[in-house]
């Protein structure tokens, strides 16, 4: 049985600060850095631990999405791990029954929503995203610390929810028009059109996709999610019909979790994530892409 949420799914810095003394709270910096050559090519994945050590929310620990919380044997970075591996890693972080997790990032919201999605996929709902992440915490004038503060190990029981995951075969059926669905690309409009240097094997998008850039769901000035009416307007513009399946993807299953989280904020919690996204799709020359 999953833990009863202590806090809502999206919280502000003041609310987190008010609850920092709660013994069941588990706060995690989830930051990863992606460095891409100017001429294009695969991203270099760099841990955000150095930034965490320079200053983090008091009491927070560091969650390594690229190493501990991904499949080390997969050909692509950040691949969803097996339930047993995730359970071991989450338990080692101190996440277990009765805990409430708060996730944040040093800059890009997508790292926080990625861990939100992973926990939810494995059946754990007691998790909140810090709205605005570390920039919002700093803007509120709240303290930082540099000492690492791991939590005591716990037992995490993984209960996968396969209905939240779209496989490559699922997306192939959508691209061929065999499965009616709204297929959403969360990357920038330029990447959606296949313009400029590419980080993937081929530029372009999965056929039949619509563009819903994750960056448009967050206020660039505050790093916080846009108000619910604005989110609903943006999500409705994607064109999903009532009751229609929605699948979100990006480059590697990270930024699309911002779109998935935004849909959940508006009450729709059945949006699927294509975890392999363009990294997997474009690596197979037999799968089509669209440009323009």
Secondary structure, DSSP 8 states (H G I E B T S, - for coil): -----SS-SEE-HHHHHHHTT-TTEEEEE--EEEE--TT----EEEESHHHHHH-EETT-EE--TTTTTS-TTSSSTT----HHHHHHHHHHHT--TT-EEEEE-SS-HHHHHHHHHHHHHTT---EEEETTHHHHHHHTT--EE-S--------------GGGEE-HHHHHHHHTTSS--EEEE-S-HHHHHT-S--SSSS-SB-TT-EE--GGGGB-TTT--B--HHHHHHHHHTTT--TT--EEEE-SSSSTHHHHHHHHHHTT----EEESSHHHHHHHSTTS--B--
